[in-house]
Amino acid sequence: MISRDTLLIRHLPPDLSLEEKEDLLKHFGATHVKCISSKVKKNNITFARFDGEDSAKQALSRLHQLDVLGFNLVVQFARGHSGQDFNLEKKH
C-alpha cells in the first residue's frame, strides 16, 4: 500500500546538514522529516510527511527532478501501511 501523505526523497546533496534538509522540505510544506543515511553505501533517503494527500502531491510535483546543488531529486510516494506507520520523529 502506498502512503498518500508521505514522500520518499532520494539524492539530496550529502553536503546539506540534517537541519538544512529538514528546512528545505518544510519550505515545501512537510510537517515531519526523517533522514536515513548509510556511510557504507554513501547514500541517503529522506521521508517527509505532509498534512494530507493534496499537500504531498503539490510537493511531489515541485520537488521531483529539482536540481539542488547539482543533484536531481527523485521523489515518490512512500510505501507503507499508512503515513502513521512511519516513525517520523525528529532525530536529535
FENGIMO-V46526 format. One record per residue. N is the residue number from 1. SS is DSSP state (a for helix, b for strand, c for the rest). PSI is psi in radians with two decimals (NA if undefined). Layout:
n:N ss:SS psi:PSI
n:N ss:SS psi:PSI
This chain:
n:1 ss:c psi:2.49
n:2 ss:b psi:2.30
n:3 ss:b psi:2.26
n:4 ss:b psi:-0.03
n:5 ss:b psi:0.09
n:6 ss:b psi:2.29
n:7 ss:b psi:2.60
n:8 ss:b psi:2.16
n:9 ss:b psi:2.22
n:10 ss:b psi:2.70
n:11 ss:c psi:0.51
n:12 ss:c psi:2.47
n:13 ss:c psi:2.34
n:14 ss:c psi:-0.33
n:15 ss:c psi:-0.30
n:16 ss:c psi:2.41
n:17 ss:c psi:2.90
n:18 ss:a psi:-0.70
n:19 ss:a psi:-0.70
n:20 ss:a psi:-0.68
n:21 ss:a psi:-0.76
n:22 ss:a psi:-0.79
n:23 ss:a psi:-0.73
n:24 ss:a psi:-0.85
n:25 ss:a psi:-0.58
n:26 ss:a psi:-0.52
n:27 ss:a psi:-0.55
n:28 ss:c psi:0.15
n:29 ss:c psi:0.04
n:30 ss:c psi:2.48
n:31 ss:c psi:-0.50
n:32 ss:b psi:2.48
n:33 ss:b psi:2.40
n:34 ss:b psi:2.17
n:35 ss:b psi:2.38
n:36 ss:b psi:2.14
n:37 ss:b psi:2.72
n:38 ss:b psi:2.03
n:39 ss:c psi:-0.51
n:40 ss:c psi:-0.86
n:41 ss:c psi:-0.16
n:42 ss:c psi:0.77
n:43 ss:b psi:2.96
n:44 ss:b psi:2.69
n:45 ss:b psi:2.70
n:46 ss:b psi:2.38
n:47 ss:b psi:2.39
n:48 ss:b psi:2.20
n:49 ss:b psi:2.51
n:50 ss:c psi:2.94
n:51 ss:c psi:-0.45
n:52 ss:c psi:-3.13
n:53 ss:a psi:-0.73
n:54 ss:a psi:-0.77
n:55 ss:a psi:-0.72
n:56 ss:a psi:-0.72
n:57 ss:a psi:-0.77
n:58 ss:a psi:-0.77
n:59 ss:a psi:-0.73
n:60 ss:a psi:-0.80
n:61 ss:a psi:-0.50
n:62 ss:a psi:-0.59
n:63 ss:a psi:-0.59
n:64 ss:c psi:2.21
n:65 ss:c psi:0.20
n:66 ss:c psi:2.34
n:67 ss:b psi:2.04
n:68 ss:b psi:1.87
n:69 ss:c psi:0.69
n:70 ss:c psi:0.05
n:71 ss:b psi:2.19
n:72 ss:b psi:2.08
n:73 ss:c psi:2.54
n:74 ss:b psi:2.09
n:75 ss:b psi:2.38
n:76 ss:b psi:2.88
n:77 ss:b psi:2.42
n:78 ss:b psi:2.58
n:79 ss:b psi:2.47
n:80 ss:c psi:3.08
n:81 ss:c psi:-0.74
n:82 ss:c psi:2.91
n:83 ss:a psi:-0.51
n:84 ss:a psi:-0.36
n:85 ss:a psi:-0.35
n:86 ss:c psi:2.26
n:87 ss:c psi:1.61
n:88 ss:c psi:0.66
n:89 ss:c psi:2.56
n:90 ss:c psi:2.28
n:91 ss:c psi:2.26
n:92 ss:c psi:NA
